[in-house]
Amino acid sequence: MSVRAGIVVTGTEVLTGRVADRNGPWIAGRMLELGIELAHITICGDRPRDLEAQLRFLEAQATDLIVTTGGLGPTADDLTLEVVARFSGRGLARDPALEARIAKILEPLLARWPDLDAEAVRAGTAKQALVPAGAAVLEPAGTAPGMIVPARRATVVVLPGPPRELQAMWPAASASEAFLAVAGAAGDYRQSTLRLYGIPESEIAETLRRAQGTVEGLDALEITTCLRRGEVEVTVRHEPSSEEAWRAVADLIAERHPDTLFSTDGATIEDVVASLLRGRTVATAESCSGGLMAARLTDRAGSSTYMTGSTIAYANEAKTALLGVPAGLIEARGAVSPEVADAMAAGALERHGADVALAITGIAGPGGGTEHKPVGTVCWCARTTEGALLAERMRLPGDRREVRDRCTTVGMHLLRRLLGGEADPPA
Amino acid sequence: MSVRAGIVVTGTEVLTGRVADRNGPWIAGRMLELGIELAHITICGDRPRDLEAQLRFLEAQATDLIVTTGGLGPTADDLTLEVVARFSGRGLARDPALEARIAKILEPLLARWPDLDAEAVRAGTAKQALVPAGAAVLEPAGTAPGMIVPARRATVVVLPGPPRELQAMWPAASASEAFLAVAGAAGDYRQSTLRLYGIPESEIAETLRRAQGTVEGLDALEITTCLRRGEVEVTVRHEPSSEEAWRAVADLIAERHPDTLFSTDGATIEDVVASLLRGRTVATAESCSGGLMAARLTDRAGSSTYMTGSTIAYANEAKTALLGVPAGLIEARGAVSPEVADAMAAGALERHGADVALAITGIAGPGGGTEHKPVGTVCWCARTTEGALLAERMRLPGDRREVRDRCTTVGMHLLRRLLGGEADPPA
């Protein structure tokens, strides 16, 4: 039996776009793992009427599970619990034991901010200790408790807004009796992801169209393709009985796109590069990416085993002084040129004592473009101490932010190819 | 008269959390500027029934304007226009002139990917040239045209999913006759933002509570506060007639929180630091932030006028070789210590030839923590060539990602204070 769910994200700061929502996507991922079918995510501001309308909409859409995020704070505009109580037809009552536990959590905070208004804090704590009749309490991960509230048709899981608190509370929420009573009925779903680089999305769409004629049971697969940071992701969700159909599709993609398919086991490009690096060290030399390449290489826990460091040489003088790029070369070829990228990579190898180095120099815009080197022009060079080399020059589309981000994707794939043994023929 | 709006974001990759939605927040920002009251954002997958349900929900919520994003591609799972046509009770008809314009746009793409299936491309183009009766066409910014479709109560603005295409299409959409017929009725709203750093959100809540007793016309202000990357943002939206009430609230906040209020004109910390830097150059020396500080300082267009570069010294040997931090100091005090942060800043000043340098060294986790230096412990040091110095040591909450990000916020504010003339007393 399929379990259908909806997510309600609350908060005027999210609705108005001032803060990017991280909770909806995160909970969506957990639901996917649990085989729960997510139908809708809705976002509303701190207005009780809009929140209640969204809850009623999700109920009318036959959801079994509704997860709300945010609006559990101590202040007056935090209204979620009041609205959920009304929606589920349950009265709110103060839970003195819970109130005492919240007060205990606040003690160190009160000690750290001695000027805090104690009366305001007490009022906030009393508000946070209001529990709808018959609801299960989820212990606070910050100061706000969560709740699981049975409503008429659906069960409402009420979670706090700060992503860290929400994520810390999730294991208790999803293991609770009230949650399992609903979600335990979900089917066993599997999800697989293929990743390709250097191919337009329409080519994958065409391959999937061809699969329609040749793969039996294709309709039982829920396949989505999407462009993500310059890569194409093909994700499929299916019941265990459709494993064979999925295998056939994966084989067809591997057969038709052997050069661009780089991950079949869900590994990201970060995973692939980290595993190829094993035992070797890497450094970067960056201009237009301004540290984003180094930040991406150090994003993973444990990256200190392979990342030695990076020199960001934004100014031309820095390219010369810190990476040993001859000033004459910059003058002759320009700071954005394959030759300067090459010299930056060589400089990073030597100065950082790394086994592999990646250099990026380009024009992120919006200014600085010329007729021959328009905004978006970027040169990459990856080098090993053994002298293997891979270079790339491309004009990236998009605005400054997109160009800078895409720089790092191209860089990751250049590293992947170099570490995998590819190299340009010697000049 | 107030104009009420909803946004529908479509796409299984967004619903399932694999891709973060950038369109909802962006359109929300535009609506705020136009004085349109945004009530709901809803997200659905590529399922026609769920999309139609969301359109009907927004209609029932008395919206005048509905903006949809995504689902306009050439492939079979791009269904938005079909659903919007059904929802608005309008038939779809092929527009041969539009089809020819799309084909023209595709010509260079076809030349670049010679293996593309021409028949599949033709079928996709024919699909994208279907127009609901009576709809206004918005010329493609990529290959997909947008549409403005009058429905029963609301007007539906149908926009493509790629953020760049959507943003490029917005000026034409919002200037169109069909759009202005609805949105032209919106009131004149103003929005102001105050930003504070180093203060808990509850303190601002308390100040706003006090305002209730003293500020006349407070109820006419729509005030929201939120925590964002370690700062507290207070945003108010109001009609011009409430300007005085807003001024009174702003004055009260300035009076009660003089040390933590750093922006009253909407300027971000990036704006403030960039403007304080005017004429001076900055460099960074980074360990745990792994390039994120440099990336943040180079995020703005024109940052090359003040950013010289950065040395990311992830390994201890790199701190010694590239920043001149004595190996004995690292051994005696540890890589994460105020002394090493200080030496890193001094090294960055000298090697990058900058006027100001900021160093960050810490334990981002999840591993590497000790009893005395648990995960999240970070030391910062900001220095000028004149010898002024500001140091900070803190234990940041959160996971690796949050610690690394928060590092940069603390770093920005240390730079702001140093550039503003603050300095620690000489040791």
Interface residues (C-beta under 8 A of the other chain):
Chain A: G11 T12 E13 L15 T16 G17 R18 V19 A20 D21 G24 P25 W26 I27 A28 G29 L32 L38 A39 H40 I41 T42 I43 C44 G45 D46 R47 D50 A53 Q54 F57 Q61 G73 P74 T75 A76 D77 L109 W113 D115 L116 D117 A120 V121 G124 P162 R164 P200 E201 S202 E203 A205 E206 R209 E222 T224 C226 L227 R228 E233 T235 T284 E286 S289 G290 G291 L292 M293 A294 A295 L297 T298 D299 A301 G302 S303 S304 M307 T308 G309 S310 T311 I312 A313 Y314 A315 E317 A318 A321 L322 R351 H352 G353 G365 P366 G367 G368 P397 G398 D399 R400 R401 E402 R404
Chain B: G11 T12 E13 L15 T16 G17 R18 V19 A20 D21 G24 P25 W26 I27 A28 G29 L32 L38 A39 H40 I41 T42 I43 C44 G45 D46 R47 D50 A53 Q54 F57 Q61 G73 P74 T75 D77 L109 W113 D115 L116 D117 A120 V121 G124 P162 R164 P200 E201 S202 E203 A205 E206 R209 E222 T224 T225 C226 L227 R228 E233 T235 E286 S289 G290 G291 L292 M293 A294 A295 L297 T298 D299 A301 G302 S303 S304 M307 T308 G309 S310 T311 I312 A313 Y314 A315 E317 A318 A321 L322 R351 H352 G353 G365 P366 G367 G368 P397 G398 D399 R400 R401 E402 R404
